[in-house]
């Protein structure tokens, strides 16, 4: 978070602390001081004021070779077009209500998730977790700890390998499937996605995860056969 006004920085800190998928790494009143931190710590998202001494927010964005995501937070509407020309995520005009701030953060989060998925698919990066919205907060879930997920109409129940209590999240199977790496997970039925590592045996129409037996859907049999190194019906 970069802003030369004390009250503005305090408000940003307060808002950020209320959003579970944000972690405040550092706060600065001078964009020059922030440059090193942004580059060295590989920051994903920067909240940035525009009019500041020595270097404006827009000049800061233009000066960077490797750019994180930016959300501009300013008292001036007149820079909006220039900001969007620099591909900022959102443009917030002070005073910023929390619901508007949250909307901008959700937009950044969705883009971050998309970039993470694309990086995994192209081998540019390896993520080890994802987030699900549970009990009014975003809960971090490690891929390696997921045993299987069970679809329940508009909800999902996610079961864990460490035997901790399952969680129920308002999410579709398709949304979850898009977040899970196909190298680690397999959809075996309309209502079930399983961790490949958790599979202990395969028998006729079922997959076993230890003592847990789950059905294999007809349209998913070929994927299961490929897992076993077999093709055909």
Rosetta constraint file for C-alpha pairs under 8 A:
AtomPair CA 1 CA 9 HARMONIC 7.13 0.50
AtomPair CA 1 CA 12 HARMONIC 7.10 0.50
AtomPair CA 1 CA 13 HARMONIC 7.89 0.50
AtomPair CA 1 CA 24 HARMONIC 7.77 0.50
AtomPair CA 1 CA 26 HARMONIC 6.63 0.50
AtomPair CA 1 CA 27 HARMONIC 4.85 0.50
AtomPair CA 1 CA 28 HARMONIC 6.31 0.50
AtomPair CA 1 CA 46 HARMONIC 5.73 0.50
AtomPair CA 1 CA 47 HARMONIC 4.66 0.50
AtomPair CA 1 CA 48 HARMONIC 6.11 0.50
AtomPair CA 2 CA 9 HARMONIC 7.28 0.50
AtomPair CA 2 CA 27 HARMONIC 5.96 0.50
AtomPair CA 2 CA 28 HARMONIC 4.80 0.50
AtomPair CA 2 CA 29 HARMONIC 5.69 0.50
AtomPair CA 2 CA 30 HARMONIC 6.82 0.50
AtomPair CA 2 CA 31 HARMONIC 6.38 0.50
AtomPair CA 2 CA 34 HARMONIC 7.33 0.50
AtomPair CA 2 CA 46 HARMONIC 7.48 0.50
AtomPair CA 2 CA 47 HARMONIC 6.14 0.50
AtomPair CA 2 CA 48 HARMONIC 4.95 0.50
AtomPair CA 2 CA 49 HARMONIC 6.20 0.50
AtomPair CA 3 CA 8 HARMONIC 6.64 0.50
AtomPair CA 3 CA 9 HARMONIC 5.91 0.50
AtomPair CA 3 CA 28 HARMONIC 6.45 0.50
AtomPair CA 3 CA 29 HARMONIC 4.95 0.50
AtomPair CA 3 CA 30 HARMONIC 7.05 0.50
AtomPair CA 3 CA 31 HARMONIC 7.93 0.50
AtomPair CA 3 CA 48 HARMONIC 6.33 0.50
AtomPair CA 3 CA 49 HARMONIC 5.11 0.50
AtomPair CA 3 CA 52 HARMONIC 7.38 0.50
AtomPair CA 4 CA 8 HARMONIC 7.90 0.50
AtomPair CA 4 CA 9 HARMONIC 7.65 0.50
AtomPair CA 4 CA 28 HARMONIC 7.49 0.50
AtomPair CA 4 CA 29 HARMONIC 4.14 0.50
AtomPair CA 4 CA 30 HARMONIC 6.30 0.50
AtomPair CA 4 CA 49 HARMONIC 7.70 0.50
AtomPair CA 4 CA 52 HARMONIC 6.17 0.50
AtomPair CA 5 CA 9 HARMONIC 6.32 0.50
AtomPair CA 5 CA 29 HARMONIC 7.03 0.50
AtomPair CA 6 CA 10 HARMONIC 6.24 0.50
AtomPair CA 6 CA 29 HARMONIC 7.95 0.50
AtomPair CA 7 CA 11 HARMONIC 6.17 0.50
AtomPair CA 8 CA 12 HARMONIC 6.25 0.50
AtomPair CA 9 CA 13 HARMONIC 6.17 0.50
AtomPair CA 9 CA 27 HARMONIC 7.32 0.50
AtomPair CA 9 CA 29 HARMONIC 7.99 0.50
AtomPair CA 10 CA 14 HARMONIC 6.21 0.50
AtomPair CA 11 CA 15 HARMONIC 6.12 0.50
AtomPair CA 12 CA 16 HARMONIC 5.97 0.50
AtomPair CA 13 CA 17 HARMONIC 6.14 0.50
AtomPair CA 13 CA 24 HARMONIC 7.49 0.50
AtomPair CA 14 CA 18 HARMONIC 6.74 0.50
AtomPair CA 15 CA 19 HARMONIC 7.06 0.50
AtomPair CA 15 CA 98 HARMONIC 6.82 0.50
AtomPair CA 15 CA 101 HARMONIC 7.73 0.50
AtomPair CA 16 CA 22 HARMONIC 6.28 0.50
AtomPair CA 16 CA 23 HARMONIC 7.41 0.50
AtomPair CA 16 CA 24 HARMONIC 6.86 0.50
AtomPair CA 17 CA 22 HARMONIC 7.42 0.50
AtomPair CA 17 CA 23 HARMONIC 7.61 0.50
AtomPair CA 17 CA 24 HARMONIC 7.56 0.50
AtomPair CA 19 CA 102 HARMONIC 7.74 0.50
AtomPair CA 19 CA 137 HARMONIC 7.81 0.50
AtomPair CA 20 CA 137 HARMONIC 6.09 0.50
AtomPair CA 20 CA 138 HARMONIC 5.64 0.50
AtomPair CA 20 CA 139 HARMONIC 7.76 0.50
AtomPair CA 21 CA 109 HARMONIC 7.89 0.50
AtomPair CA 21 CA 131 HARMONIC 7.95 0.50
AtomPair CA 21 CA 138 HARMONIC 6.18 0.50
AtomPair CA 26 CA 37 HARMONIC 7.92 0.50
AtomPair CA 27 CA 34 HARMONIC 7.99 0.50
AtomPair CA 28 CA 33 HARMONIC 6.95 0.50
AtomPair CA 28 CA 34 HARMONIC 6.12 0.50
AtomPair CA 30 CA 34 HARMONIC 6.66 0.50
AtomPair CA 30 CA 52 HARMONIC 7.49 0.50
AtomPair CA 30 CA 53 HARMONIC 7.60 0.50
AtomPair CA 31 CA 35 HARMONIC 6.39 0.50
AtomPair CA 31 CA 52 HARMONIC 7.91 0.50
AtomPair CA 31 CA 55 HARMONIC 6.57 0.50
AtomPair CA 31 CA 56 HARMONIC 7.67 0.50
AtomPair CA 31 CA 57 HARMONIC 7.28 0.50
AtomPair CA 31 CA 60 HARMONIC 6.96 0.50
AtomPair CA 32 CA 36 HARMONIC 7.84 0.50
AtomPair CA 32 CA 55 HARMONIC 7.24 0.50
AtomPair CA 33 CA 37 HARMONIC 7.58 0.50
AtomPair CA 34 CA 38 HARMONIC 6.13 0.50
AtomPair CA 35 CA 39 HARMONIC 6.28 0.50
AtomPair CA 36 CA 40 HARMONIC 5.87 0.50
AtomPair CA 37 CA 41 HARMONIC 5.72 0.50
AtomPair CA 37 CA 42 HARMONIC 7.92 0.50
AtomPair CA 37 CA 43 HARMONIC 7.83 0.50
AtomPair CA 38 CA 42 HARMONIC 5.85 0.50
AtomPair CA 38 CA 43 HARMONIC 5.17 0.50
AtomPair CA 39 CA 43 HARMONIC 6.99 0.50
AtomPair CA 39 CA 66 HARMONIC 7.80 0.50
AtomPair CA 42 CA 68 HARMONIC 7.86 0.50
AtomPair CA 43 CA 68 HARMONIC 6.34 0.50
AtomPair CA 44 CA 68 HARMONIC 5.13 0.50
AtomPair CA 44 CA 69 HARMONIC 6.02 0.50
AtomPair CA 44 CA 112 HARMONIC 7.96 0.50
AtomPair CA 45 CA 68 HARMONIC 5.64 0.50
AtomPair CA 45 CA 69 HARMONIC 4.62 0.50
AtomPair CA 45 CA 70 HARMONIC 5.69 0.50
AtomPair CA 45 CA 71 HARMONIC 7.52 0.50
AtomPair CA 45 CA 108 HARMONIC 7.72 0.50
AtomPair CA 46 CA 68 HARMONIC 7.01 0.50
AtomPair CA 46 CA 69 HARMONIC 6.23 0.50
AtomPair CA 46 CA 70 HARMONIC 4.85 0.50
AtomPair CA 46 CA 71 HARMONIC 6.25 0.50
AtomPair CA 47 CA 70 HARMONIC 5.99 0.50
AtomPair CA 47 CA 71 HARMONIC 4.93 0.50
AtomPair CA 47 CA 72 HARMONIC 5.88 0.50
AtomPair CA 47 CA 73 HARMONIC 6.56 0.50
AtomPair CA 48 CA 57 HARMONIC 6.12 0.50
AtomPair CA 48 CA 70 HARMONIC 6.86 0.50
AtomPair CA 48 CA 71 HARMONIC 6.21 0.50
AtomPair CA 48 CA 72 HARMONIC 4.84 0.50
AtomPair CA 48 CA 73 HARMONIC 5.67 0.50
AtomPair CA 48 CA 74 HARMONIC 7.87 0.50
AtomPair CA 49 CA 56 HARMONIC 7.80 0.50
AtomPair CA 49 CA 57 HARMONIC 5.70 0.50
AtomPair CA 49 CA 72 HARMONIC 5.84 0.50
AtomPair CA 49 CA 73 HARMONIC 5.01 0.50
AtomPair CA 49 CA 74 HARMONIC 5.22 0.50
AtomPair CA 50 CA 56 HARMONIC 5.23 0.50
AtomPair CA 50 CA 57 HARMONIC 4.09 0.50
AtomPair CA 50 CA 58 HARMONIC 6.15 0.50
AtomPair CA 50 CA 72 HARMONIC 7.04 0.50
AtomPair CA 50 CA 73 HARMONIC 7.29 0.50
AtomPair CA 50 CA 74 HARMONIC 5.95 0.50
AtomPair CA 51 CA 56 HARMONIC 5.21 0.50
AtomPair CA 51 CA 57 HARMONIC 6.56 0.50
AtomPair CA 51 CA 74 HARMONIC 7.63 0.50
AtomPair CA 52 CA 56 HARMONIC 5.13 0.50
AtomPair CA 52 CA 57 HARMONIC 7.08 0.50
AtomPair CA 55 CA 59 HARMONIC 6.17 0.50
AtomPair CA 55 CA 60 HARMONIC 6.53 0.50
AtomPair CA 56 CA 60 HARMONIC 6.23 0.50
AtomPair CA 57 CA 61 HARMONIC 6.41 0.50
AtomPair CA 57 CA 72 HARMONIC 7.97 0.50
AtomPair CA 58 CA 62 HARMONIC 6.32 0.50
AtomPair CA 58 CA 83 HARMONIC 6.97 0.50
AtomPair CA 59 CA 63 HARMONIC 6.10 0.50
AtomPair CA 60 CA 64 HARMONIC 6.63 0.50
AtomPair CA 61 CA 67 HARMONIC 7.17 0.50
AtomPair CA 61 CA 86 HARMONIC 7.59 0.50
AtomPair CA 62 CA 86 HARMONIC 7.72 0.50
AtomPair CA 69 CA 88 HARMONIC 6.63 0.50
AtomPair CA 69 CA 89 HARMONIC 6.48 0.50
AtomPair CA 69 CA 108 HARMONIC 7.37 0.50
AtomPair CA 70 CA 88 HARMONIC 5.08 0.50
AtomPair CA 70 CA 89 HARMONIC 5.76 0.50
AtomPair CA 70 CA 90 HARMONIC 7.44 0.50
AtomPair CA 71 CA 88 HARMONIC 5.93 0.50
AtomPair CA 71 CA 89 HARMONIC 5.40 0.50
AtomPair CA 71 CA 90 HARMONIC 4.99 0.50
AtomPair CA 71 CA 91 HARMONIC 6.01 0.50
AtomPair CA 71 CA 92 HARMONIC 7.41 0.50
AtomPair CA 71 CA 104 HARMONIC 7.48 0.50
AtomPair CA 72 CA 83 HARMONIC 7.58 0.50
AtomPair CA 72 CA 88 HARMONIC 7.16 0.50
AtomPair CA 72 CA 90 HARMONIC 6.36 0.50
AtomPair CA 72 CA 91 HARMONIC 4.85 0.50
AtomPair CA 72 CA 92 HARMONIC 5.94 0.50
AtomPair CA 73 CA 91 HARMONIC 6.25 0.50
AtomPair CA 73 CA 92 HARMONIC 4.74 0.50
AtomPair CA 73 CA 93 HARMONIC 5.91 0.50
AtomPair CA 73 CA 94 HARMONIC 6.70 0.50
AtomPair CA 74 CA 91 HARMONIC 7.82 0.50
AtomPair CA 74 CA 92 HARMONIC 6.34 0.50
AtomPair CA 74 CA 93 HARMONIC 5.13 0.50
AtomPair CA 74 CA 94 HARMONIC 5.64 0.50
AtomPair CA 75 CA 93 HARMONIC 5.30 0.50
AtomPair CA 75 CA 94 HARMONIC 4.78 0.50
AtomPair CA 75 CA 95 HARMONIC 7.37 0.50
AtomPair CA 76 CA 93 HARMONIC 6.53 0.50
AtomPair CA 76 CA 94 HARMONIC 7.86 0.50
AtomPair CA 77 CA 93 HARMONIC 6.50 0.50
AtomPair CA 79 CA 83 HARMONIC 6.05 0.50
AtomPair CA 80 CA 84 HARMONIC 6.25 0.50
AtomPair CA 80 CA 91 HARMONIC 6.46 0.50
AtomPair CA 81 CA 85 HARMONIC 6.18 0.50
AtomPair CA 82 CA 86 HARMONIC 6.57 0.50
AtomPair CA 83 CA 87 HARMONIC 6.76 0.50
AtomPair CA 83 CA 88 HARMONIC 5.97 0.50
AtomPair CA 83 CA 91 HARMONIC 7.37 0.50
AtomPair CA 84 CA 88 HARMONIC 5.38 0.50
AtomPair CA 84 CA 89 HARMONIC 7.78 0.50
AtomPair CA 84 CA 90 HARMONIC 7.74 0.50
AtomPair CA 84 CA 91 HARMONIC 7.91 0.50
AtomPair CA 89 CA 104 HARMONIC 7.36 0.50
AtomPair CA 89 CA 107 HARMONIC 7.27 0.50
AtomPair CA 89 CA 108 HARMONIC 6.35 0.50
AtomPair CA 90 CA 104 HARMONIC 5.93 0.50
AtomPair CA 92 CA 96 HARMONIC 6.49 0.50
AtomPair CA 92 CA 100 HARMONIC 7.81 0.50
AtomPair CA 92 CA 101 HARMONIC 7.43 0.50
AtomPair CA 96 CA 100 HARMONIC 6.68 0.50
AtomPair CA 96 CA 101 HARMONIC 6.56 0.50
AtomPair CA 97 CA 101 HARMONIC 6.40 0.50
AtomPair CA 98 CA 102 HARMONIC 6.04 0.50
AtomPair CA 99 CA 103 HARMONIC 6.23 0.50
AtomPair CA 100 CA 104 HARMONIC 6.46 0.50
AtomPair CA 101 CA 105 HARMONIC 6.33 0.50
AtomPair CA 102 CA 106 HARMONIC 6.10 0.50
AtomPair CA 103 CA 107 HARMONIC 6.34 0.50
AtomPair CA 104 CA 108 HARMONIC 6.41 0.50
AtomPair CA 105 CA 109 HARMONIC 6.07 0.50
AtomPair CA 106 CA 110 HARMONIC 6.14 0.50
AtomPair CA 107 CA 111 HARMONIC 6.40 0.50
AtomPair CA 108 CA 112 HARMONIC 6.11 0.50
AtomPair CA 109 CA 113 HARMONIC 6.17 0.50
AtomPair CA 110 CA 114 HARMONIC 6.26 0.50
AtomPair CA 111 CA 115 HARMONIC 6.16 0.50
AtomPair CA 112 CA 116 HARMONIC 6.10 0.50
AtomPair CA 113 CA 117 HARMONIC 6.21 0.50
AtomPair CA 113 CA 179 HARMONIC 7.90 0.50
AtomPair CA 114 CA 118 HARMONIC 6.21 0.50
AtomPair CA 115 CA 119 HARMONIC 6.05 0.50
AtomPair CA 116 CA 120 HARMONIC 6.25 0.50
AtomPair CA 116 CA 125 HARMONIC 7.44 0.50
AtomPair CA 116 CA 127 HARMONIC 6.98 0.50
AtomPair CA 117 CA 121 HARMONIC 6.29 0.50
AtomPair CA 117 CA 178 HARMONIC 7.93 0.50
AtomPair CA 117 CA 179 HARMONIC 6.73 0.50
AtomPair CA 117 CA 181 HARMONIC 7.97 0.50
AtomPair CA 118 CA 122 HARMONIC 6.21 0.50
AtomPair CA 119 CA 123 HARMONIC 5.79 0.50
AtomPair CA 119 CA 124 HARMONIC 4.74 0.50
AtomPair CA 119 CA 125 HARMONIC 5.12 0.50
AtomPair CA 119 CA 126 HARMONIC 7.25 0.50
AtomPair CA 120 CA 124 HARMONIC 6.21 0.50
AtomPair CA 120 CA 125 HARMONIC 5.44 0.50
AtomPair CA 120 CA 126 HARMONIC 5.51 0.50
AtomPair CA 120 CA 127 HARMONIC 7.02 0.50
AtomPair CA 120 CA 181 HARMONIC 7.43 0.50
AtomPair CA 128 CA 142 HARMONIC 5.91 0.50
AtomPair CA 128 CA 143 HARMONIC 5.71 0.50
AtomPair CA 128 CA 144 HARMONIC 7.47 0.50
AtomPair CA 129 CA 140 HARMONIC 6.69 0.50
AtomPair CA 129 CA 141 HARMONIC 5.44 0.50
AtomPair CA 129 CA 142 HARMONIC 4.18 0.50
AtomPair CA 129 CA 143 HARMONIC 5.16 0.50
AtomPair CA 130 CA 140 HARMONIC 5.88 0.50
AtomPair CA 130 CA 141 HARMONIC 5.43 0.50
AtomPair CA 130 CA 142 HARMONIC 6.55 0.50
AtomPair CA 130 CA 143 HARMONIC 7.24 0.50
AtomPair CA 130 CA 179 HARMONIC 7.03 0.50
AtomPair CA 130 CA 180 HARMONIC 7.92 0.50
AtomPair CA 131 CA 138 HARMONIC 5.77 0.50
AtomPair CA 131 CA 139 HARMONIC 5.25 0.50
AtomPair CA 131 CA 140 HARMONIC 4.54 0.50
AtomPair CA 131 CA 141 HARMONIC 5.80 0.50
AtomPair CA 132 CA 138 HARMONIC 5.33 0.50
AtomPair CA 132 CA 139 HARMONIC 5.24 0.50
AtomPair CA 132 CA 140 HARMONIC 6.71 0.50
AtomPair CA 132 CA 141 HARMONIC 7.32 0.50
AtomPair CA 132 CA 169 HARMONIC 6.64 0.50
AtomPair CA 133 CA 137 HARMONIC 5.49 0.50
AtomPair CA 133 CA 138 HARMONIC 4.36 0.50
AtomPair CA 133 CA 139 HARMONIC 6.09 0.50
AtomPair CA 133 CA 169 HARMONIC 6.09 0.50
AtomPair CA 133 CA 170 HARMONIC 7.07 0.50
AtomPair CA 134 CA 138 HARMONIC 6.13 0.50
AtomPair CA 134 CA 139 HARMONIC 6.40 0.50
AtomPair CA 134 CA 167 HARMONIC 7.55 0.50
AtomPair CA 134 CA 168 HARMONIC 6.94 0.50
AtomPair CA 134 CA 169 HARMONIC 5.36 0.50
AtomPair CA 134 CA 170 HARMONIC 7.51 0.50
AtomPair CA 141 CA 145 HARMONIC 7.49 0.50
AtomPair CA 141 CA 146 HARMONIC 7.73 0.50
AtomPair CA 142 CA 146 HARMONIC 6.91 0.50
AtomPair CA 143 CA 180 HARMONIC 7.49 0.50
AtomPair CA 145 CA 160 HARMONIC 5.47 0.50
AtomPair CA 145 CA 161 HARMONIC 5.22 0.50
AtomPair CA 145 CA 162 HARMONIC 6.61 0.50
AtomPair CA 146 CA 158 HARMONIC 7.09 0.50
AtomPair CA 146 CA 159 HARMONIC 6.18 0.50
AtomPair CA 146 CA 160 HARMONIC 4.61 0.50
AtomPair CA 146 CA 161 HARMONIC 5.87 0.50
AtomPair CA 146 CA 195 HARMONIC 6.58 0.50
AtomPair CA 147 CA 158 HARMONIC 7.70 0.50
AtomPair CA 147 CA 159 HARMONIC 5.53 0.50
AtomPair CA 147 CA 160 HARMONIC 4.83 0.50
AtomPair CA 147 CA 161 HARMONIC 5.01 0.50
AtomPair CA 147 CA 194 HARMONIC 6.13 0.50
AtomPair CA 147 CA 195 HARMONIC 5.34 0.50
AtomPair CA 147 CA 198 HARMONIC 5.97 0.50
AtomPair CA 147 CA 209 HARMONIC 7.93 0.50
AtomPair CA 148 CA 158 HARMONIC 6.13 0.50
AtomPair CA 148 CA 159 HARMONIC 5.41 0.50
AtomPair CA 148 CA 160 HARMONIC 7.05 0.50
AtomPair CA 148 CA 192 HARMONIC 7.03 0.50
AtomPair CA 148 CA 193 HARMONIC 5.59 0.50
AtomPair CA 148 CA 194 HARMONIC 4.18 0.50
AtomPair CA 148 CA 195 HARMONIC 5.86 0.50
AtomPair CA 149 CA 156 HARMONIC 6.63 0.50
AtomPair CA 149 CA 157 HARMONIC 5.66 0.50
AtomPair CA 149 CA 158 HARMONIC 4.38 0.50
AtomPair CA 149 CA 159 HARMONIC 6.04 0.50
AtomPair CA 149 CA 191 HARMONIC 7.94 0.50
AtomPair CA 149 CA 192 HARMONIC 5.67 0.50
AtomPair CA 149 CA 193 HARMONIC 5.21 0.50
AtomPair CA 149 CA 194 HARMONIC 6.42 0.50
AtomPair CA 150 CA 156 HARMONIC 5.62 0.50
AtomPair CA 150 CA 157 HARMONIC 5.11 0.50
AtomPair CA 150 CA 158 HARMONIC 6.39 0.50
AtomPair CA 150 CA 191 HARMONIC 5.52 0.50
AtomPair CA 150 CA 192 HARMONIC 4.88 0.50
AtomPair CA 150 CA 193 HARMONIC 6.87 0.50
AtomPair CA 151 CA 155 HARMONIC 6.21 0.50
AtomPair CA 151 CA 156 HARMONIC 4.66 0.50
AtomPair CA 151 CA 157 HARMONIC 6.48 0.50
AtomPair CA 151 CA 172 HARMONIC 7.40 0.50
AtomPair CA 151 CA 173 HARMONIC 6.26 0.50
AtomPair CA 151 CA 190 HARMONIC 7.84 0.50
AtomPair CA 151 CA 191 HARMONIC 4.52 0.50
AtomPair CA 151 CA 192 HARMONIC 6.34 0.50
AtomPair CA 152 CA 156 HARMONIC 5.48 0.50
AtomPair CA 152 CA 157 HARMONIC 7.15 0.50
AtomPair CA 152 CA 191 HARMONIC 7.45 0.50
AtomPair CA 153 CA 172 HARMONIC 7.96 0.50
AtomPair CA 154 CA 170 HARMONIC 6.12 0.50
AtomPair CA 154 CA 171 HARMONIC 6.32 0.50
AtomPair CA 154 CA 172 HARMONIC 6.08 0.50
AtomPair CA 155 CA 168 HARMONIC 6.62 0.50
AtomPair CA 155 CA 169 HARMONIC 5.57 0.50
AtomPair CA 155 CA 170 HARMONIC 4.41 0.50
AtomPair CA 155 CA 171 HARMONIC 5.32 0.50
AtomPair CA 155 CA 172 HARMONIC 6.42 0.50
AtomPair CA 156 CA 168 HARMONIC 5.49 0.50
AtomPair CA 156 CA 169 HARMONIC 5.29 0.50
AtomPair CA 156 CA 170 HARMONIC 6.33 0.50
AtomPair CA 156 CA 171 HARMONIC 6.00 0.50
AtomPair CA 156 CA 172 HARMONIC 6.84 0.50
AtomPair CA 156 CA 173 HARMONIC 7.16 0.50
AtomPair CA 157 CA 166 HARMONIC 6.38 0.50
AtomPair CA 157 CA 167 HARMONIC 5.58 0.50
AtomPair CA 157 CA 168 HARMONIC 4.45 0.50
AtomPair CA 157 CA 169 HARMONIC 6.54 0.50
AtomPair CA 158 CA 166 HARMONIC 5.43 0.50
AtomPair CA 158 CA 167 HARMONIC 5.39 0.50
AtomPair CA 158 CA 168 HARMONIC 6.48 0.50
AtomPair CA 158 CA 169 HARMONIC 7.97 0.50
AtomPair CA 159 CA 163 HARMONIC 7.70 0.50
AtomPair CA 159 CA 164 HARMONIC 7.90 0.50
AtomPair CA 159 CA 165 HARMONIC 7.35 0.50
AtomPair CA 159 CA 166 HARMONIC 4.67 0.50
AtomPair CA 159 CA 167 HARMONIC 7.00 0.50
AtomPair CA 160 CA 164 HARMONIC 6.12 0.50
AtomPair CA 160 CA 165 HARMONIC 7.47 0.50
AtomPair CA 160 CA 166 HARMONIC 6.48 0.50
AtomPair CA 161 CA 198 HARMONIC 7.81 0.50
AtomPair CA 171 CA 175 HARMONIC 6.56 0.50
AtomPair CA 171 CA 176 HARMONIC 7.03 0.50
AtomPair CA 172 CA 176 HARMONIC 6.45 0.50
AtomPair CA 173 CA 177 HARMONIC 5.95 0.50
AtomPair CA 173 CA 191 HARMONIC 7.24 0.50
AtomPair CA 174 CA 178 HARMONIC 6.16 0.50
AtomPair CA 175 CA 179 HARMONIC 6.62 0.50
AtomPair CA 176 CA 180 HARMONIC 6.37 0.50
AtomPair CA 177 CA 181 HARMONIC 7.96 0.50
AtomPair CA 177 CA 187 HARMONIC 7.81 0.50
AtomPair CA 177 CA 193 HARMONIC 7.64 0.50
AtomPair CA 180 CA 184 HARMONIC 7.59 0.50
AtomPair CA 180 CA 185 HARMONIC 6.64 0.50
AtomPair CA 181 CA 185 HARMONIC 6.29 0.50
AtomPair CA 182 CA 186 HARMONIC 6.50 0.50
AtomPair CA 184 CA 195 HARMONIC 5.95 0.50
AtomPair CA 184 CA 196 HARMONIC 5.62 0.50
AtomPair CA 184 CA 197 HARMONIC 7.18 0.50
AtomPair CA 185 CA 193 HARMONIC 6.75 0.50
AtomPair CA 185 CA 194 HARMONIC 5.62 0.50
AtomPair CA 185 CA 195 HARMONIC 4.54 0.50
AtomPair CA 185 CA 196 HARMONIC 5.37 0.50
AtomPair CA 186 CA 193 HARMONIC 5.58 0.50
AtomPair CA 186 CA 194 HARMONIC 5.41 0.50
AtomPair CA 186 CA 195 HARMONIC 6.43 0.50
AtomPair CA 186 CA 196 HARMONIC 6.40 0.50
AtomPair CA 186 CA 223 HARMONIC 7.83 0.50
AtomPair CA 186 CA 224 HARMONIC 7.97 0.50
AtomPair CA 187 CA 192 HARMONIC 6.00 0.50
AtomPair CA 187 CA 193 HARMONIC 4.18 0.50
AtomPair CA 187 CA 194 HARMONIC 6.28 0.50
AtomPair CA 187 CA 220 HARMONIC 7.19 0.50
AtomPair CA 188 CA 192 HARMONIC 5.90 0.50
AtomPair CA 188 CA 193 HARMONIC 6.00 0.50
AtomPair CA 188 CA 194 HARMONIC 7.20 0.50
AtomPair CA 188 CA 215 HARMONIC 7.44 0.50
AtomPair CA 188 CA 216 HARMONIC 5.07 0.50
AtomPair CA 188 CA 217 HARMONIC 6.04 0.50
AtomPair CA 188 CA 220 HARMONIC 5.39 0.50
AtomPair CA 188 CA 221 HARMONIC 7.32 0.50
AtomPair CA 188 CA 223 HARMONIC 7.68 0.50
AtomPair CA 188 CA 224 HARMONIC 7.02 0.50
AtomPair CA 189 CA 193 HARMONIC 7.16 0.50
AtomPair CA 189 CA 215 HARMONIC 6.87 0.50
AtomPair CA 189 CA 216 HARMONIC 5.31 0.50
AtomPair CA 189 CA 217 HARMONIC 4.36 0.50
AtomPair CA 189 CA 218 HARMONIC 7.79 0.50
AtomPair CA 189 CA 219 HARMONIC 7.74 0.50
AtomPair CA 189 CA 220 HARMONIC 6.20 0.50
AtomPair CA 190 CA 217 HARMONIC 6.85 0.50
AtomPair CA 192 CA 214 HARMONIC 7.80 0.50
AtomPair CA 194 CA 198 HARMONIC 7.37 0.50
AtomPair CA 194 CA 199 HARMONIC 7.69 0.50
AtomPair CA 195 CA 199 HARMONIC 6.87 0.50
AtomPair CA 198 CA 209 HARMONIC 5.54 0.50
AtomPair CA 198 CA 210 HARMONIC 7.62 0.50
AtomPair CA 199 CA 207 HARMONIC 6.92 0.50
AtomPair CA 199 CA 208 HARMONIC 5.85 0.50
AtomPair CA 199 CA 209 HARMONIC 4.72 0.50
AtomPair CA 199 CA 210 HARMONIC 7.23 0.50
AtomPair CA 200 CA 207 HARMONIC 7.91 0.50
AtomPair CA 200 CA 208 HARMONIC 5.71 0.50
AtomPair CA 200 CA 209 HARMONIC 5.37 0.50
AtomPair CA 200 CA 210 HARMONIC 5.77 0.50
AtomPair CA 201 CA 207 HARMONIC 6.17 0.50
AtomPair CA 201 CA 208 HARMONIC 5.22 0.50
AtomPair CA 201 CA 209 HARMONIC 7.21 0.50
AtomPair CA 201 CA 210 HARMONIC 7.97 0.50
AtomPair CA 202 CA 206 HARMONIC 6.01 0.50
AtomPair CA 202 CA 207 HARMONIC 4.60 0.50
AtomPair CA 202 CA 208 HARMONIC 6.09 0.50
AtomPair CA 203 CA 207 HARMONIC 6.33 0.50
AtomPair CA 203 CA 208 HARMONIC 7.86 0.50
AtomPair CA 205 CA 215 HARMONIC 5.95 0.50
AtomPair CA 205 CA 216 HARMONIC 5.34 0.50
AtomPair CA 205 CA 217 HARMONIC 7.76 0.50
AtomPair CA 206 CA 213 HARMONIC 6.36 0.50
AtomPair CA 206 CA 214 HARMONIC 5.52 0.50
AtomPair CA 206 CA 215 HARMONIC 4.53 0.50
AtomPair CA 206 CA 216 HARMONIC 5.28 0.50
AtomPair CA 207 CA 213 HARMONIC 5.84 0.50
AtomPair CA 207 CA 214 HARMONIC 5.34 0.50
AtomPair CA 207 CA 215 HARMONIC 6.38 0.50
AtomPair CA 207 CA 216 HARMONIC 6.72 0.50
AtomPair CA 208 CA 212 HARMONIC 5.52 0.50
AtomPair CA 208 CA 213 HARMONIC 4.58 0.50
AtomPair CA 208 CA 214 HARMONIC 6.31 0.50
AtomPair CA 209 CA 213 HARMONIC 6.46 0.50
AtomPair CA 209 CA 214 HARMONIC 7.95 0.50
AtomPair CA 216 CA 220 HARMONIC 6.60 0.50
AtomPair CA 216 CA 221 HARMONIC 6.53 0.50
AtomPair CA 217 CA 221 HARMONIC 6.47 0.50
AtomPair CA 220 CA 224 HARMONIC 6.58 0.50
AtomPair CA 221 CA 225 HARMONIC 6.19 0.50
AtomPair CA 221 CA 233 HARMONIC 7.67 0.50
AtomPair CA 222 CA 226 HARMONIC 6.21 0.50
AtomPair CA 222 CA 231 HARMONIC 6.87 0.50
AtomPair CA 222 CA 232 HARMONIC 6.85 0.50
AtomPair CA 222 CA 233 HARMONIC 6.92 0.50
AtomPair CA 223 CA 227 HARMONIC 6.35 0.50
AtomPair CA 224 CA 228 HARMONIC 6.53 0.50
AtomPair CA 225 CA 229 HARMONIC 6.29 0.50
AtomPair CA 225 CA 230 HARMONIC 4.93 0.50
AtomPair CA 225 CA 231 HARMONIC 5.81 0.50
AtomPair CA 225 CA 232 HARMONIC 7.54 0.50
AtomPair CA 225 CA 233 HARMONIC 7.98 0.50
AtomPair CA 226 CA 230 HARMONIC 5.16 0.50
AtomPair CA 226 CA 231 HARMONIC 5.91 0.50
